[in-house]
Amino acid sequence: MTLIIAIDGPAAAGKGTLSRRIAEEYGFHHLDTGLTYRATAKALLDAGLPLDDEAVAEKMAREVELAGLDRSVLSAHQIGEAASKIAVMPAVRRALVEAQRGFSRKEPGTVLDGRDIGTIVCPDAAVKLYVTASPEVRAKRRYDEIIAGGGSADYAAIFEDVKKRDERDMGRADSPLRPAADAHLLDTSEMSIEAAFQAAKMLIDAAL
Ligand code: C5P
């Protein structure tokens, strides 16, 4: 039987790093579901298609290939913004959720991270984590990442962006970001990723 680990939380809470660490530790397949929304958005932008036509966006969503999704070509700010706009569309979500559920059944186990994994995509996941951190800490992490990568960044603008993204993800009618009733909360505001990983490992080992 496939063991599914569902990891949800807002942008820049540390989900991605934590999910990759867990997948590596247990030899499980990992899917960053945010990339499926980003790939759909990028395909629309590249084709010069509108972001507000649900039927067009759904068609693009159905063409997204899960293999080979790469954050480095999907990380642009404009793609993230467009992704969170099309993510409010029920037909887009239905198409991507279907593909994500297919992925979740891979043997011997899977780690999926996103916003609605524990609530909608994999409600029967063996372990559900809700990873969060204060908006200030998340904005600071984003800022440090950009600076470390040699770029230039404006903390105030990033902070506003984090809050705007939270509002859109938590406020939408279809599959809003919220912890599943049976999710374990991990607040990484004052916790290193290593400490978060150790906490997650204890929960997963108990479910194995
Ligand atoms: O995680 P990431 O920032 O790459 O996700 C981009 C956008 O995709 C998010 O702001 C969110 O609106 C959407 N998303 C979603 N459901 C998921 C994963 C991402 O709605 N499971």
Residues whose N, C-alpha, C, O or C-beta is under 5 A from the ligand:
A	BS01	C5P	A11 T33 G34 L35 Y37 G80 A83 S84 A87 D113 G114 R115 D116 D169
